[in-house]
Amino acid sequence: MKVGTDACIFGAYMAAYCTQRKPPPAHLLDIGTGTGLLSMLIAQQITARIDAVEMDAGAFKQAKENFRQSPFAGRLNACHGDILHFSTGEKYDGIITNPPFYEGDLKSGNKKKDAARHEDTLTLEQLFSVVDGLLAPGGFFAVLLPYQRIGYVQQLAEAGRFFLWEELLIQHSAAHPFSRAVLIFGRQWQAVVKRQLAITHNKSGYSPAFTALLKEYYLKL
């Protein structure tokens, strides 16, 4: 599976978020890690241990190999299995996921790609139930979603007694509508931080904000 810009933004944004938390999270869970991108982006910035769960056997093998070859191998743990049946007996300081929730988008016909993009294997309701059982009391839950699903996700969060802490709205450029959103939730109420990010700046290439966020990861920015 190709590395998408949205996932890079999400990983870099969450890495920056983790570094700003006091203290930084010590143990994270990456649900549906795919080939391990999010975990490695975050591991580059903080020293947390990260359990990365993936259901697809091929993606899991790739994530495991990527972790093994990375400088962070000792802190990254690839786990093969269904998150609905996953348990380490521990609670996590933070849970991140780039989930398969592109409801309404056409399916490609490729089963692996469709499973990574549609909620055939895990619903949002199930996701919140999983997070409820695995998140530490003071921990955070971060999710990357299509923009049009914000309202529904916030309804589920409120029903599960999660409060929105932070929101990042993503658009291709200032002239384009928002397409994705990063939402960060927690169990305690706090004032919501709202941000926006345009990937490009007119026709001059990447925007200054995008460049600042991804410069530690992209080879040419």
For each residue, the residues with C-beta under 8 A, 3 or more apart:
1: 34 35 59 112 113 116
2:
3: 7 8 37
4: 7 8
5: 8 9 199
6: 9 10 98 144 170 179 180
7: 3 4 10 11 37 38 98 144
8: 3 4 5 11 12 37 41 214 217 218
9: 5 6 12 13 170 180 182 197 199 210 213 214
10: 6 7 13 14 38 96 98 142 144 182
11: 7 8 14 15 37 38 40 41 42 217
12: 8 9 15 16 41 213 214 216 217
13: 9 10 16 17 168 182 213
14: 10 11 17 18 38 41 42 96 142 182
15: 11 12 18 19 41 42 44 45 46
16: 12 13 19 20 45 213
17: 13 14 20 21 140 142 166 184
18: 14 15 21 24 25 28 42 45 46 48 94
19: 15 16 24 45 46
20: 16 17
21: 17 18 24 25 140
22:
23: 26
24: 18 19 21 46 47 48
25: 18 21 28 46 48 92 93 94 139 140
26: 23 48 49 93
27: 48 49 50 51 90 92 93
28: 18 25 39 42 48 49 50 51 92 93 94 95 96
29: 50 51 52 53 92 94 95 96 134
30: 33 36 38 39 50 51 52 53 95 96 97
31: 53 83 95 96 97 99 127 130
32: 53 54 55 83 97 98 99 100 116 122
33: 30 36 37 38 39 52 53 54 59 63 78
34: 1 37 54 59 63 98 116
35: 1 59 62 63 66
36: 30 33 39 40 52 62 63 64 66 67 76 78
37: 3 7 8 11 33 34 40 41
38: 7 10 11 14 30 33 41 42 52 96 98
39: 28 30 33 36 42 43 50 52 63 67 76
40: 11 36 37 43 44 66 67 70 72 76
41: 8 11 12 14 15 37 38 44 45 217
42: 11 14 15 18 28 38 39 45 46 48 50 96
43: 39 40 46 48 50 70 72 75 76
44: 15 40 41 72 216 217
45: 15 16 18 19 41 42 216
46: 15 18 19 24 25 42 43
47: 24 75
48: 18 24 25 26 27 28 42 43 75 93 94
49: 26 27 28 75 76 77
50: 27 28 29 30 39 42 43 75 76 77
51: 27 28 29 30 77 79 88 92
52: 29 30 33 36 38 39 63 67 76 77 78 79
53: 29 30 31 32 33 79 80 81 83 86
54: 32 33 34 59 60 63 78 79 80
55: 32 60 80 81 82 83 115 121
56: 59 60 112 115 116
57: 60 61 80
58: 61 62 112
59: 1 33 34 35 54 56 62 63 112 116
60: 54 55 56 57 63 64 78 79 80
61: 57 58 64 65
62: 35 36 58 59 65 66
63: 33 34 35 36 39 52 54 59 60 66 67 78
64: 36 60 61 67 68 78
65: 61 62 68 69
66: 35 36 40 62 63 69 70
67: 36 39 40 52 63 64 70 72 73 76 77 78
68: 64 65 73
69: 65 66 73
70: 40 43 66 67 73 76
71:
72: 40 43 44 67 75 76
73: 67 68 69 70 76
74:
75: 43 47 48 49 50 72
76: 36 39 40 43 49 50 52 67 70 72 73
77: 49 50 51 52 67
78: 33 36 52 54 60 63 64 67
79: 51 52 53 54 60 86
80: 53 54 55 57 60
81: 53 55 85 86
82: 55 85 86
83: 31 32 53 55 86 122 130
84: 122 126 130
85: 81 82
86: 53 79 81 82 83 130 134
87: 134
88: 51
89:
90: 27
91: 134 135 136 137 139
92: 25 27 28 29 51 95 134 135 136 139
93: 25 26 27 28 48 136 138 139 140
94: 18 25 28 29 48 139 140 141 142
95: 28 29 30 31 92 131 134 135 139 140 141 142
96: 10 14 28 29 30 31 38 42 141 142 143
97: 30 31 32 127 142 143 144
98: 6 7 10 32 34 38 143 144
99: 31 32 119 122 124 127 143 144 145
100: 32 115 116 117 118 119 120 121 122
101: 118 119 124 145 146 149
102: 105 117 118 146
103: 118 119 146 149
104: 148
105: 102 117 118 146
106:
107: 114 117 118
108: 113 114 117
109: 114
110: 113 114
111: 114 115
112: 1 56 58 59 115 116
113: 1 108 110 116 117
114: 107 108 109 110 111 117 118 120
115: 55 56 100 111 112 118 120 121
116: 1 32 34 56 59 100 112 113
117: 100 102 105 107 108 113 114
118: 100 101 102 103 105 107 114 115
119: 99 100 101 103 122 123 124
120: 100 114 115
121: 55 100 115
122: 32 83 84 99 100 119 126 127
123: 119 126 127
124: 99 101 119 127 128 149 152 153 156
125: 128 129 156
126: 84 122 123 129 130
127: 31 97 99 122 123 124 130 131 143
128: 124 125 131 132 156 157 160 162
129: 125 126 132 133 160
130: 31 83 84 86 126 127 133 134
131: 95 127 128 134 135 141 162
132: 128 129 135 160
133: 129 130
134: 29 86 87 91 92 95 130 131
135: 91 92 95 131 132 139 140 141 187
136: 91 92 93 139
137: 91 187
138: 93 186 187 188
139: 25 91 92 93 94 95 135 136 186 187
140: 17 21 25 93 94 95 135 165 184 185 186
141: 94 95 96 131 135 162 184 185 186
142: 10 14 17 94 95 96 97 182 183 184 185
143: 96 97 98 99 127 153 182 183 185
144: 6 7 10 97 98 99 180 181 182
145: 99 101 149 150 153 180 181 183
146: 101 102 103 105 149 179 180 181
147: 150 169 170 177 178 179 180 181
148: 104
149: 101 103 124 145 146 152 153 181
150: 145 147 153 154 167 181 183
151: 154 155
152: 124 149 155 156
153: 124 143 145 149 150 156 157 183
154: 150 151 157 158 164 183
155: 151 152 158 159
156: 124 125 128 152 153 159 160
157: 128 153 154 160 162 163 164 183 185
158: 154 155 161 162
159: 155 156
160: 128 129 132 156 157
161: 158 187
162: 128 131 141 157 158 185 186 187
163: 157 185 186 187 188 189 190
164: 154 157 167 183 184 185 192
165: 140 184 185 186 190 192 193
166: 17 182 183 184 192 193 194 195
167: 150 164 181 182 183 184 192 193 194 195
168: 13 181 182 195 196 197
169: 147 178 180 181 194 195 196 197
170: 6 9 147 178 179 180 181 182 196 197 199
171: 174 176 177 178 179 196 197 198 199
172: 176 179 198 199 200
173: 176 198 199 200 201 202 207
174: 171 198 201
175:
176: 171 172 173 179 198
177: 147 171
178: 147 169 170 171 181 196
179: 6 146 147 170 171 172 176
180: 6 9 144 145 146 147 169 170
181: 144 145 146 147 149 150 167 168 169 170 178
182: 9 10 13 14 142 143 144 166 167 168 170
183: 142 143 145 150 153 154 157 164 166 167
184: 17 140 141 142 164 165 166 167
185: 140 141 142 143 157 162 163 164 165
186: 138 139 140 141 162 163 165 190
187: 135 137 138 139 161 162 163
188: 138 163
189: 163
190: 163 165 186
191:
192: 164 165 166 167
193: 165 166 167
194: 166 167 169
195: 166 167 168 169
196: 168 169 170 171 178
197: 9 168 169 170 171 207 209 210 213
198: 171 172 173 174 176 201 207 209 210
199: 5 9 170 171 172 173 206 207 210
200: 172 173 203 204 205 206 207 210
201: 173 174 198 204 205 206 207 208
202: 173
203: 200
204: 200 201
205: 200 201
206: 199 200 201 210 211 214 221
207: 173 197 198 199 200 201 210 211
208: 201 211 212
209: 197 198 212 213
210: 9 197 198 199 200 206 207 213 214
211: 206 207 208 214 215 221
212: 208 209 215
213: 9 12 13 16 197 209 210
214: 8 9 12 206 210 211 217 218 221
215: 211 212 218 221
216: 12 44 45
217: 8 11 12 41 44 214
218: 8 214 215 221
219:
220:
221: 206 211 214 215 218
